């Protein structure tokens, strides 16, 4: 296999016949209520959090046991039917968008916490368990699960594994990769497979880092063993205002250069601050060009010392206003705006496309200024929130998906941000994955040889290319077409690309 599976163009009659074939093959494998194929039942699965692109699957399956998962995969493999695994659908890169002639395999009913172990500080959970539910279950033990994406109230641990999700505290505590010990699931052929170990090391090749962040292309995850960490005795947050984005960007670099690793270090620009303040009333400075949220956690003595050091660095870098949370309620209020940045953006625009790239910390201000110029170029607004401590950007481009021209300009705007990130020494994605949103921009970052090596890994797990085909890794044809468009001064939109 040298390219993702190509979806043949079928007439409505041929598609209906293929659907009937798949439904009949799956009927005996799962309960009747776990098999959906009527149009009104499959509509909720036609996209994930990236709502600009939609596709209706042939069938949706909601298995309830691992035996059912294995049986569904074996049957789809025998019929050459593509399979897209799905969690809560909160992903922002189109990674869970269905295949037109494929099956959506929803893990929503795998929502059981199997085991909490206070002595080893681990939890074994099924793939459909919500991120926040792990911490809620671990709270009586004085423990919690550190990665905390903004969607943690809804997103599932299986989806976190697929995207290698982070969150506002990933600077100190790491991404999903750093907090998962073991993953169990099934190959595309329905064979059981495990990666990692609860011990210090696992026999054989260390493939856990390959699977985490692989976006459902290599295996279907059903169970995850995560690390738990002790809840800190105290946490306090500094809210720092800056009159100039350059000063705010320099302050981020200065904090890290001072040898301080905050529990969280986030940045919001003025338009984003206005959007979230109107939504949650967090007490943000609406006159500031940028706001930093800098958190410290640990023992009371550690927090007091670190807050003092960070405050000194921030003042030295030109902070016009500093507020330090006095209690837990105020700390949560400071964070409420950052945690609600996405819904706040949804209140001021019919649609938004949330980008996700990384750049060196020292170039944060440069990127904000570049985005401001792009707003003029593409005649679209953009509000910005950054995981500033590790240089992970989340610009939210505001547009109306019902206007084809706006959607096209939004795609161009997003591609420009990603290409600029690569030019600055960064990457096209940090924690949201590639999906379909960034697959064109992968052509900018990786050579044809590098893409072929990625396909070689894919082939080792999935010879037929049936798991989540047409995403993440660009084909040579796609990159060639993208290159032609760039030379002609345009961008290749998803609608202009061959469907896989």
Secondary structure as UniProt FT lines:
FT   HELIX           12..26
FT   TURN            27..29
FT   HELIX           32..34
FT   STRAND          35..36
FT   HELIX           39..42
FT   HELIX           43..45
FT   TURN            51..52
FT   STRAND          59..61
FT   HELIX           66..79
FT   STRAND          83..86
FT   TURN            95..96
FT   TURN            100..101
FT   STRAND          103..106
FT   TURN            108..109
FT   STRAND          113..117
FT   TURN            118..121
FT   STRAND          122..126
FT   TURN            127..128
FT   HELIX           131..138
FT   HELIX           139..141
FT   STRAND          143..144
FT   TURN            150..154
FT   HELIX           157..163
FT   TURN            168..169
FT   HELIX           170..173
FT   HELIX           176..179
FT   STRAND          180..186
FT   TURN            188..189
FT   STRAND          192..196
FT   HELIX           208..211
FT   TURN            212..213
FT   TURN            215..216
FT   STRAND          220..227
FT   STRAND          229..230
FT   STRAND          234..242
FT   HELIX           245..257
FT   TURN            258..259
FT   STRAND          264..269
FT   HELIX           270..280
FT   TURN            286..287
FT   STRAND          290..298
FT   HELIX           300..316
FT   TURN            317..318
FT   STRAND          321..324
FT   HELIX           328..339
FT   HELIX           341..348
FT   STRAND          351..354
FT   STRAND          357..358
FT   HELIX           361..363
FT   HELIX           364..378
FT   STRAND          382..387
FT   HELIX           388..390
FT   STRAND          392..399
FT   TURN            401..402
FT   HELIX           404..423
FT   TURN            424..425
FT   TURN            435..437
FT   TURN            439..441
FT   HELIX           442..445
FT   HELIX           448..461
FT   TURN            463..464
FT   TURN            469..470
FT   HELIX           476..487
FT   TURN            488..489
FT   HELIX           494..496
//
